[in-house]
């Protein structure tokens, strides 16, 4: 997927460098636009499942648990809030999905271009290990943009207690409350969990997609010797590769996301005047009380929703690239 615009000699003149810069800027704009569209479409598919996941992850430490599993959480949520209650707080995640997916594709391409320019000749493709590294760098960059959005999302998704007399807060109310109690840095509460999840998850996401795509292309080339390396795959193969990528992203680093959700669903004012609980502290407490099972609570439904969502994201992104070269 690396962009190859360096077919000119190494000693380039200024008139040649200008068109390259314009081409790179044009490609960056496409990455942002196509990634945003794909991310928003994928979010509509996955959001109800994500709401259930967050509610499962953020259950209180004491037993008995509020939900016995994903299906029970679905039933209780539908009974209490109705179907559209599963989409509560989607406005911030839609913006977040556009921002996340566009920044992932954009920074993934930039990382590839940097490695291509510094490590390998322009005509030699990057190996899979380098692409996995590019995915990790892309995830690290994206995590900084994503944490504040996920903080608001998680607080919106958690249901109110039955005895609560307070109205459900709106996103702007939550933003004002977080800033008032914790300042600007408060919006990055849970950043360590997002960083681990995004770095590892994005490496697995792009690595999974690239490896499955390469396997399909290799199979096609064995029976079609004239096939070009950059020829696009059939839609069902793109979607299968995207589905594998989505499940890899979520499963491998799911405990980091569980800890992050626990941190981000705390009441905003609970820790005023005291030191906020760290990623390591929350992780140790969760492990001591629920073990490995608690770390992976809600993982099944997360992987289930990530398969169609990720398949849709990659197929839309690749389709837009093909339609608007």
DOKOLRO-533937 format. One record per residue (C-alpha): residue number from 1; z, x, y. Coordinates in pm, whole numbers, plus 50000, padded with zeros to 5 digits. Layout:
<recs>
rovo:zz:xx:yy
NUM:Z:X:Y
...
</recs>
This chain:
<recs>
rovo:zz:xx:yy
1:50000:50000:50000
2:50007:50304:50228
3:49772:50283:50523
4:49512:50559:50512
5:49354:50618:50851
6:49336:50998:50830
7:48986:51058:50694
8:48909:51297:50982
9:48963:51676:50974
10:49310:51816:51030
11:49213:51961:51368
12:49161:51637:51554
13:49045:51595:51909
14:49199:51352:52154
15:48914:51095:52140
16:48971:51062:51764
17:49350:51024:51789
18:49327:50729:52027
19:49143:50496:51788
20:49391:50590:51514
21:49681:50495:51737
22:49520:50162:51814
23:49455:50099:51447
24:49817:50176:51360
25:49943:49947:51635
26:49712:49671:51511
27:49837:49715:51155
28:50199:49711:51272
29:50139:49382:51454
30:49987:49237:51138
31:50285:49350:50930
32:50522:49176:51171
33:50316:48855:51194
34:50231:48826:50824
35:50583:48923:50716
36:50736:48662:50949
37:50518:48383:50811
38:50587:48484:50451
39:50961:48517:50514
40:50994:48171:50671
41:50804:48010:50381
42:51022:48186:50126
43:51343:48084:50305
44:51260:47712:50284
45:51230:47749:49906
46:51547:47948:49849
47:51792:47817:50108
48:51963:47539:49905
49:52023:47790:49626
50:52153:48041:49879
51:52402:47784:50009
52:52535:47732:49657
53:52552:48109:49605
54:52758:48165:49921
55:52996:47879:49831
56:53049:48027:49485
57:53104:48377:49626
58:53346:48269:49899
59:53592:48070:49686
60:53957:48152:49763
61:54134:48421:49563
62:54387:48181:49412
63:54312:47978:49099
64:54192:47724:49003
65:53848:47778:49150
66:53690:47502:49355
67:53366:47510:49152
68:53329:47572:48780
69:52971:47698:48820
70:52639:47652:49003
71:52569:47302:48869
72:52918:47183:48960
73:52876:47333:49307
74:52544:47149:49345
75:52701:46821:49237
76:53000:46852:49469
77:52784:46962:49759
78:52539:46674:49716
79:52821:46424:49683
80:53004:46554:49989
81:52719:46648:50226
82:52399:46499:50082
83:52076:46690:50017
84:52026:46800:50377
85:52377:46942:50374
86:52238:47218:50152
87:52016:47313:50448
88:52306:47329:50694
89:52280:47632:50920
90:51917:47706:50831
91:51808:47773:51192
92:51963:48121:51205
93:51842:48213:50853
94:51486:48108:50937
95:51490:48350:51227
96:51663:48601:51003
97:51403:48558:50727
98:51120:48620:50972
99:51301:48922:51111
100:51401:49060:50770
101:51066:49027:50595
102:50860:49148:50891
103:51089:49448:50946
104:51082:49530:50574
105:50702:49537:50556
106:50673:49709:50896
107:50929:49984:50827
108:50801:50025:50469
109:50456:50108:50603
110:50596:50339:50871
111:50801:50527:50609
112:50491:50566:50393
113:50287:50698:50686
114:50557:50953:50772
115:50579:51079:50414
116:50201:51080:50379
117:50164:51286:50696
118:50436:51539:50613
119:50438:51580:50236
120:50098:51500:50086
121:49730:51530:50172
122:49597:51213:50334
123:49373:51138:50036
124:49650:51158:49775
125:49850:50838:49710
126:50227:50845:49722
127:50400:50850:49380
128:50624:50561:49275
129:50940:50763:49344
130:50830:50815:49705
131:50753:50443:49742
132:51101:50360:49613
133:51244:50596:49873
134:51036:50426:50141
135:51180:50093:50029
136:51534:50228:50063
137:51464:50354:50416
138:51312:50019:50502
139:51623:49840:50378
140:51858:50065:50576
141:51673:49984:50898
142:51661:49612:50822
143:52033:49591:50745
144:52120:49667:51107
145:51915:49369:51223
146:52028:49137:50948
147:52409:49161:50941
148:52479:48953:51257
149:52241:48679:51141
150:52395:48665:50793
151:52743:48654:50945
152:52659:48328:51126
153:52471:48192:50823
154:52761:48248:50584
155:53012:48083:50817
156:52782:47781:50854
157:52733:47744:50478
158:53099:47733:50376
159:53227:47372:50359
160:53521:47255:50567
161:53851:47196:50393
162:53912:46830:50308
163:54220:46811:50530
164:54058:46986:50826
165:54057:46788:51151
166:53827:47030:51333
167:53457:46946:51376
168:53206:47173:51209
169:53123:47456:51452
170:52770:47505:51577
171:52596:47845:51572
172:52647:47907:51945
173:53014:47814:51911
174:53056:48063:51628
175:52877:48334:51825
176:53107:48279:52125
177:53417:48276:51902
178:53325:48598:51722
179:53259:48775:52051
180:53582:48646:52206
181:53800:48755:51912
182:53629:49073:51794
183:53385:49185:52062
184:53028:49300:52006
185:53118:49510:51701
186:53245:49193:51531
187:52889:49081:51466
188:52848:49373:51224
189:53146:49270:51009
190:53024:49323:50651
191:52763:49584:50752
192:52853:49815:50464
193:52778:49541:50211
194:52450:49457:50381
195:52354:49826:50396
196:52420:49884:50025
197:52245:49562:49927
198:51942:49619:50150
199:51895:49990:50074
200:51927:49949:49698
201:51773:49604:49688
202:51470:49695:49897
203:51411:50006:49687
204:51415:49781:49378
205:51208:49512:49557
206:50920:49735:49663
207:50956:49958:49357
208:50940:49658:49123
209:50640:49511:49300
210:50453:49843:49315
211:50519:49929:48950
212:50415:49587:48815
213:50109:49587:49043
214:50014:49935:48922
215:50052:49822:48560
216:49821:49524:48617
217:49562:49743:48790
218:49578:49996:48510
219:49516:49720:48255
220:49219:49591:48454
221:49071:49940:48502
222:49073:50000:48127
223:48830:49713:48082
224:48650:49749:48415
225:48569:50111:48491
226:48412:50036:48830
227:48719:49863:48972
228:48841:50017:49299
229:49204:50123:49338
230:49261:49893:49638
231:49102:49586:49478
232:49332:49286:49508
233:49491:49128:49203
234:49455:48762:49104
235:49712:48537:49269
236:49909:48474:48949
237:49951:48850:48895
238:50065:48898:49255
239:50317:48618:49213
240:50445:48758:48883
241:50492:49102:49042
242:50670:48938:49335
243:50898:48739:49103
244:51000:49055:48915
245:51062:49228:49248
246:51284:48943:49369
247:51502:48938:49061
248:51535:49319:49068
249:51641:49305:49433
250:51920:49056:49370
251:52061:49160:49033
252:52107:49535:49070
253:52320:49531:49387
254:52465:49182:49370
255:52833:49291:49385
256:52777:49437:49733
257:52646:49099:49848
258:52947:48920:49694
259:53191:49143:49883
260:52992:49097:50204
261:52999:48718:50170
262:53377:48724:50116
263:53420:48930:50433
264:53186:48719:50642
265:53335:48382:50546
266:53684:48469:50671
267:53816:48255:50953
268:53719:48419:51281
269:54069:48426:51431
270:54267:48503:51116
271:54282:48878:51169
272:54345:48890:51542
273:54604:49159:51614
274:54568:49308:51265
275:54326:49553:51110
276:54026:49379:50960
277:53980:49405:50585
278:53734:49678:50488
279:53453:49663:50234
280:53653:49879:49992
281:53970:49671:50033
282:53790:49341:49965
283:53606:49493:49669
284:53927:49621:49509
285:54103:49287:49561
286:53813:49094:49409
287:53795:49327:49109
288:54171:49308:49051
289:54170:48927:49051
290:53840:48837:48884
291:53690:49157:48739
292:53319:49210:48688
293:53263:48836:48640
294:53390:48771:48991
295:53155:49034:49132
296:52856:48854:48980
297:52965:48497:49055
298:52653:48301:49155
299:52416:48578:49040
300:52228:48356:48795
301:52129:48098:49052
302:52048:48375:49300
303:51803:48541:49061
304:51662:48198:48974
305:51581:48117:49336
306:51465:48470:49421
307:51180:48463:49168
308:50971:48184:49330
309:51076:48286:49681
310:50975:48651:49640
311:50656:48552:49457
312:50565:48329:49751
313:50645:48600:50006
314:50426:48866:49845
315:50137:48628:49770
316:50134:48493:50128
317:50159:48844:50274
318:49880:48980:50054
319:49669:48669:50114
320:49699:48703:50492
321:49611:49073:50471
322:49298:48985:50276
323:49203:48699:50510
324:49256:48904:50827
325:49164:49264:50740
</recs>
